[in-house]
Amino acid sequence: MEPFRGLIFCTCLLILAAMNGSVEASKHFKVGDHIGWQQPGTNNTEVYSQWATSKSFHVGDSLSFEYQNDSVLVVEKWDYYHCNTNKPISSFNDGKTVINLDRPGPFYFISGAPDHCKSGQKLLIRVMSLHQRAESPPSIANPPEDLKVQGRDRDSGQSSDENEGP
């Protein structure tokens, strides 16, 4: 029984090591970067959609909303497009809200302050599955020089009869 337990332990370690090597660490994003979460200026109503399209969001990442005299509402799609603040999924007004992106798919955020959403203070992000570490493809080893394939020398393409002298 003891050798079997050791085998299970080693197998579990190998699985964990393999999984750890293929998933990158999650990322933390400050919404709006240096401007934070605020009502955009008249000439900058697309600031949050431009910010979102410049990023890649994955399950496990998080968003940090930093704001003053405002709020963040997590809403459904219809409420996002109509700037409806009446029935949010969740509501935050603490000035520094962190949202964990725990599933793939769209997330919809709007400001709870009157008319801010209509002025462009809303955010739609699309979350992809877990971060995958880019791995290089496996290298292909060259076959031994004396390997012949179907009667042909692999390197020259000549038949083995052609390689031999008169």
Backbone bond lengths (Angstrom), bond angles and torsions (degrees), N, CA, C in turn:
res aa  C-N    CA-C-N  psi(-1)  N-CA   C-N-CA  omega(-1)  CA-C   N-CA-C  phi
1 M - - - 1.456 - - 1.524 110.91 -
2 E 1.342 116.67 -37.13 1.468 120.82 -178.62 1.532 112.21 -62.09
3 P 1.344 121.09 -44.26 1.470 119.82 177.50 1.536 112.03 -62.12
4 F 1.307 116.40 -35.42 1.460 120.47 179.22 1.524 111.06 -64.58
5 R 1.324 117.23 -41.05 1.464 122.18 178.55 1.533 109.76 -63.58
6 G 1.309 117.61 -41.26 1.464 121.30 178.13 1.518 111.77 -63.81
7 L 1.335 116.26 -38.57 1.460 120.95 178.18 1.528 110.98 -64.26
8 I 1.321 116.93 -42.28 1.465 120.92 178.14 1.524 110.22 -63.26
9 F 1.319 116.85 -43.80 1.462 121.45 179.77 1.529 110.72 -60.42
10 C 1.325 117.11 -46.82 1.471 121.19 179.90 1.528 111.23 -63.46
11 T 1.323 117.18 -40.28 1.461 121.01 178.75 1.525 110.62 -62.84
12 C 1.329 116.55 -43.80 1.465 120.17 178.40 1.529 110.97 -61.44
13 L 1.322 117.50 -42.28 1.467 120.63 178.64 1.521 111.24 -61.88
14 L 1.335 116.61 -42.11 1.457 119.86 179.28 1.525 111.58 -64.20
15 I 1.313 117.19 -41.02 1.465 120.65 178.82 1.521 110.39 -63.45
16 L 1.327 117.24 -45.92 1.462 120.72 179.06 1.526 111.68 -62.19
17 A 1.313 116.95 -40.96 1.467 120.43 179.29 1.526 110.75 -64.88
18 A 1.323 117.20 -40.23 1.462 120.49 179.48 1.521 110.87 -66.92
19 M 1.321 117.63 -40.56 1.460 120.72 179.21 1.514 110.73 -67.50
20 N 1.297 117.94 -39.68 1.460 122.40 -178.88 1.521 111.29 -64.54
21 G 1.293 117.27 -32.74 1.456 120.84 -177.70 1.510 113.93 -75.70
22 S 1.334 118.53 -16.02 1.454 119.03 -174.83 1.529 113.91 -108.17
23 V 1.320 118.88 -2.35 1.458 121.20 -178.72 1.521 109.52 -119.43
24 E 1.335 116.45 127.80 1.456 120.89 178.63 1.522 110.52 -82.21
25 A 1.311 115.19 164.49 1.463 121.18 177.83 1.521 110.04 -67.80
26 S 1.319 115.31 152.01 1.455 119.58 177.76 1.526 110.05 -71.25
27 K 1.326 115.41 162.11 1.461 121.27 -178.08 1.521 109.63 -117.26
28 H 1.328 114.55 152.18 1.459 121.69 178.29 1.524 107.64 -115.38
29 F 1.322 116.83 123.13 1.461 122.09 -177.11 1.519 110.39 -112.12
30 K 1.324 117.06 131.18 1.463 121.30 171.38 1.527 107.06 -90.17
31 V 1.313 116.13 115.20 1.462 121.49 -176.76 1.525 109.75 -60.04
32 G 1.337 114.98 127.47 1.461 121.04 179.14 1.518 114.03 79.28
33 D 1.326 117.13 3.61 1.467 122.38 -176.68 1.530 110.67 50.45
34 H 1.327 118.83 -121.50 1.468 121.84 -172.72 1.537 114.18 -69.83
35 I 1.343 118.50 -23.14 1.476 118.56 -179.62 1.528 112.27 -84.64
36 G 1.322 116.93 -19.01 1.457 119.72 -179.36 1.517 112.02 71.38
37 W 1.328 115.94 -154.60 1.466 123.07 -178.28 1.527 107.98 -105.41
38 Q 1.328 116.00 102.58 1.460 121.49 -179.05 1.519 109.33 -151.92
39 Q 1.305 115.82 166.05 1.454 120.31 178.25 1.527 108.49 -65.66
40 P 1.339 116.99 124.03 1.466 118.70 -178.96 1.522 111.55 -71.91
41 G 1.327 114.54 156.76 1.455 120.21 176.70 1.522 111.16 -67.62
42 T 1.312 116.10 165.52 1.463 122.27 -177.59 1.524 112.34 -56.65
43 N 1.314 117.71 -38.02 1.470 121.66 -178.42 1.527 113.38 -91.21
44 N 1.319 116.76 9.01 1.459 119.56 -174.55 1.534 111.49 -135.00
45 T 1.324 117.59 38.47 1.463 121.23 -174.23 1.527 113.79 -69.16
46 E 1.311 118.24 -15.92 1.465 121.73 -179.28 1.531 112.65 -98.08
47 V 1.315 118.04 12.48 1.464 121.13 -173.08 1.527 112.72 -57.39
48 Y 1.319 118.62 -40.57 1.467 120.20 -176.65 1.527 112.46 -77.75
49 S 1.318 117.49 -34.28 1.466 118.07 175.80 1.530 110.34 -70.27
50 Q 1.342 117.67 -36.55 1.470 120.00 175.56 1.522 110.74 -65.77
51 W 1.317 116.35 -40.25 1.467 120.46 178.55 1.523 109.97 -61.09
52 A 1.321 117.29 -46.69 1.467 121.50 -176.99 1.523 112.05 -65.37
53 T 1.335 117.61 -39.21 1.466 119.22 -178.12 1.521 112.37 -72.26
54 S 1.320 118.20 -14.28 1.464 120.79 178.50 1.527 112.15 -88.82
55 K 1.332 117.48 1.84 1.470 121.99 -176.56 1.525 110.33 -123.29
56 S 1.327 115.31 160.64 1.469 122.41 171.04 1.517 107.41 -118.01
57 F 1.310 116.20 121.87 1.454 121.74 -178.27 1.519 109.28 -107.49
58 H 1.334 115.30 138.23 1.463 121.87 -179.02 1.521 109.71 -130.81
59 V 1.329 115.22 157.23 1.459 120.32 174.71 1.528 108.23 -54.99
60 G 1.313 116.58 134.03 1.462 121.87 -178.24 1.516 113.18 101.07
61 D 1.333 117.50 -18.40 1.460 120.90 175.74 1.526 109.23 -73.53
62 S 1.331 115.92 170.32 1.466 119.87 176.08 1.524 109.84 -140.29
63 L 1.328 114.27 154.03 1.461 122.47 177.11 1.516 108.17 -113.09
64 S 1.323 116.12 138.03 1.461 121.38 175.72 1.524 108.17 -116.02
65 F 1.319 115.78 119.17 1.459 122.22 176.23 1.519 107.33 -100.23
66 E 1.333 117.49 122.17 1.465 121.84 176.90 1.514 108.14 -117.40
67 Y 1.356 116.31 126.19 1.461 120.28 -172.15 1.521 110.88 -158.06
68 Q 1.334 115.06 165.10 1.467 123.08 175.29 1.522 108.24 -133.10
69 N 1.319 117.13 140.68 1.470 122.84 178.71 1.527 111.96 49.98
70 D 1.303 116.17 45.71 1.458 122.00 -177.38 1.525 107.49 -152.90
71 S 1.323 116.78 -169.34 1.458 121.51 176.34 1.519 109.46 -157.99
72 V 1.323 115.16 169.40 1.460 122.14 177.01 1.524 106.55 -124.30
73 L 1.328 115.48 127.54 1.456 120.49 175.36 1.519 108.99 -115.60
74 V 1.321 116.22 130.86 1.461 121.52 171.02 1.521 104.82 -91.46
75 V 1.339 116.23 123.92 1.463 120.18 -172.52 1.532 111.52 -132.57
76 E 1.318 114.23 170.50 1.464 121.54 174.33 1.527 109.25 -80.18
77 K 1.329 115.91 167.34 1.460 122.31 -177.54 1.534 112.17 -55.31
78 W 1.323 117.65 -49.37 1.465 121.15 -177.92 1.521 110.12 -59.56
79 D 1.330 117.22 -44.08 1.467 121.41 -179.49 1.525 111.30 -64.86
80 Y 1.321 116.63 -34.88 1.467 120.79 176.88 1.532 110.49 -61.65
81 Y 1.322 116.09 -52.13 1.463 119.93 -175.65 1.530 112.91 -70.52
82 H 1.324 118.17 -22.85 1.467 121.65 179.98 1.528 112.51 -106.51
83 C 1.336 116.88 6.74 1.466 121.81 179.94 1.532 111.78 51.01
84 N 1.318 114.95 43.40 1.457 121.38 -178.91 1.534 109.71 -90.04
85 T 1.321 116.69 117.36 1.468 121.88 -178.04 1.532 112.66 -99.72
86 N 1.337 117.81 4.20 1.464 121.41 -172.56 1.523 115.48 -71.41
87 K 1.335 118.78 -36.82 1.463 120.86 -175.27 1.530 111.56 -131.70
88 P 1.324 118.29 67.53 1.472 118.79 179.73 1.533 111.33 -70.08
89 I 1.305 115.45 153.71 1.469 120.93 172.69 1.521 108.30 -67.27
90 S 1.333 115.36 -44.42 1.467 121.78 173.64 1.520 108.79 -150.64
91 S 1.329 114.38 157.93 1.460 121.29 -174.55 1.524 109.38 -136.99
92 F 1.339 116.26 138.30 1.467 121.55 -178.55 1.524 109.09 -134.43
93 N 1.329 116.66 141.17 1.467 119.74 177.09 1.528 111.39 -144.81
94 D 1.321 116.58 30.27 1.469 121.31 -175.70 1.531 114.08 -88.95
95 G 1.327 118.37 -1.94 1.461 121.31 178.77 1.514 114.88 88.26
96 K 1.306 117.27 -19.91 1.469 121.08 177.12 1.530 107.13 -148.78
97 T 1.320 115.01 97.19 1.460 121.60 -175.11 1.522 109.41 -110.44
98 V 1.318 116.19 131.52 1.463 121.55 176.51 1.523 108.19 -113.33
99 I 1.315 115.40 126.21 1.467 122.72 178.92 1.515 107.92 -113.13
100 N 1.331 116.39 123.20 1.461 120.88 175.85 1.525 109.16 -87.58
101 L 1.305 115.68 129.27 1.462 121.37 179.75 1.523 107.65 -86.86
102 D 1.318 115.82 96.69 1.456 121.59 -168.72 1.525 115.05 -102.27
103 R 1.326 116.33 4.91 1.467 119.76 -179.61 1.523 109.11 -154.35
104 P 1.320 117.64 154.93 1.464 119.09 173.97 1.523 110.08 -75.95
105 G 1.318 116.02 157.33 1.457 121.11 177.96 1.511 111.94 118.23
106 P 1.333 116.57 -174.51 1.465 120.09 -177.21 1.527 112.30 -80.80
107 F 1.332 115.26 148.00 1.465 124.33 171.37 1.518 106.44 -126.02
108 Y 1.331 116.63 135.95 1.464 121.86 -176.92 1.527 109.37 -119.50
109 F 1.333 116.54 128.73 1.465 122.54 179.91 1.521 108.99 -130.50
110 I 1.321 116.40 140.18 1.462 121.40 173.74 1.520 108.51 -138.14
111 S 1.323 115.51 161.11 1.458 121.12 173.38 1.526 108.37 -77.96
112 G 1.323 115.99 144.25 1.453 120.24 175.75 1.513 112.85 -89.37
113 A 1.323 117.43 -6.74 1.472 121.05 179.69 1.531 109.60 -74.52
114 P 1.327 116.78 141.76 1.474 120.15 -177.98 1.536 112.17 -54.98
115 D 1.316 115.46 131.08 1.476 125.18 175.26 1.533 115.13 67.43
116 H 1.316 119.78 -3.88 1.469 119.51 178.66 1.526 111.50 -65.76
117 C 1.323 117.12 -42.65 1.463 120.39 179.84 1.526 110.20 -60.54
118 K 1.306 117.28 -44.75 1.475 121.36 -179.92 1.522 111.80 -64.13
119 S 1.328 116.55 -21.46 1.464 120.98 177.30 1.528 112.04 -89.61
120 G 1.334 116.31 1.91 1.465 119.56 176.52 1.512 115.71 109.70
121 Q 1.327 118.61 2.76 1.468 119.94 179.77 1.523 109.39 -86.50
122 K 1.334 113.06 74.52 1.452 122.05 176.62 1.512 108.02 -149.73
123 L 1.307 114.94 154.69 1.465 120.01 -172.82 1.516 109.72 -141.32
124 L 1.321 115.55 127.74 1.460 122.99 173.33 1.521 106.90 -117.92
125 I 1.313 115.72 123.91 1.469 118.91 174.57 1.518 109.16 -125.21
126 R 1.305 114.34 151.35 1.470 121.37 176.63 1.516 107.16 -114.87
127 V 1.321 114.79 122.86 1.468 121.53 -176.10 1.522 109.17 -100.49
128 M 1.323 115.11 129.07 1.458 121.58 177.22 1.524 109.00 -94.98
129 S 1.321 116.45 174.05 1.462 120.33 179.65 1.531 110.36 -64.61
130 L 1.316 117.17 -174.47 1.462 122.57 -176.08 1.521 112.98 -51.95
131 H 1.331 115.39 152.66 1.467 121.07 174.34 1.522 108.89 -61.80
132 Q 1.302 116.99 131.43 1.461 121.23 174.75 1.515 108.48 -112.08
133 R 1.300 115.91 129.16 1.454 120.16 177.81 1.515 108.36 -72.48
134 A 1.303 115.99 133.47 1.460 120.43 177.55 1.514 108.36 -69.77
135 E 1.301 115.36 120.10 1.459 119.39 179.98 1.517 108.70 -110.86
136 S 1.320 115.69 143.42 1.449 118.79 178.11 1.523 108.60 -75.58
137 P 1.331 116.54 147.84 1.455 118.57 -179.94 1.518 109.97 -65.88
138 P 1.321 117.06 154.00 1.459 118.73 -179.85 1.522 110.13 -63.51
139 S 1.316 115.15 143.88 1.453 118.45 179.18 1.524 109.36 -78.06
140 I 1.319 115.19 151.33 1.456 120.79 -179.97 1.520 107.67 -102.97
141 A 1.304 114.72 121.74 1.472 119.46 179.95 1.519 109.31 -77.09
142 N 1.322 116.16 142.44 1.451 120.45 175.18 1.525 109.14 -74.64
143 P 1.337 117.58 139.03 1.463 119.87 179.31 1.522 110.29 -71.38
144 P 1.310 116.70 156.88 1.473 119.38 177.46 1.519 110.43 -57.07
145 E 1.328 115.54 149.57 1.467 120.83 -176.02 1.520 113.58 -61.65
146 D 1.309 117.17 -30.50 1.458 118.52 -176.56 1.528 112.86 -86.02
147 L 1.329 116.99 5.63 1.456 120.25 179.50 1.517 109.90 -74.52
148 K 1.275 116.99 127.40 1.461 123.12 178.29 1.522 107.74 -113.40
149 V 1.308 117.02 137.96 1.451 121.42 179.55 1.521 108.20 -113.76
150 Q 1.300 116.62 119.20 1.466 123.89 178.45 1.528 112.18 46.13
151 G 1.296 115.55 48.15 1.463 119.58 176.18 1.512 113.70 76.94
152 R 1.318 119.57 8.43 1.463 122.15 179.78 1.515 109.09 -117.97
153 D 1.303 115.44 146.15 1.455 121.18 174.14 1.524 105.84 -75.10
154 R 1.306 118.31 125.62 1.463 123.08 -173.77 1.531 111.70 -60.21
155 D 1.325 118.69 -39.07 1.458 120.70 -175.77 1.525 112.48 -78.66
156 S 1.312 118.67 -44.91 1.461 119.89 -173.57 1.518 112.81 -90.10
157 G 1.333 118.08 -20.81 1.454 120.35 -177.58 1.511 112.42 79.60
158 Q 1.346 118.38 -1.21 1.459 121.21 -179.52 1.524 109.21 -85.87
159 S 1.331 115.03 152.87 1.458 118.02 176.89 1.516 108.32 -70.33
160 S 1.305 115.94 158.17 1.466 119.98 -176.56 1.520 110.48 -63.81
161 D 1.327 118.13 -24.70 1.462 119.99 177.66 1.523 111.02 -71.36
162 E 1.340 117.93 -32.08 1.452 122.41 -178.42 1.516 110.93 -72.54
163 N 1.359 118.30 -29.19 1.428 121.79 -177.66 1.517 112.78 -74.38
164 E 1.302 115.84 -26.08 1.446 118.07 -177.25 1.521 109.90 -82.75
165 G 1.289 117.36 143.27 1.465 123.20 -177.78 1.516 112.05 -71.14
166 P 1.381 116.14 174.71 1.464 121.00 -178.92 1.484 113.72 -64.96
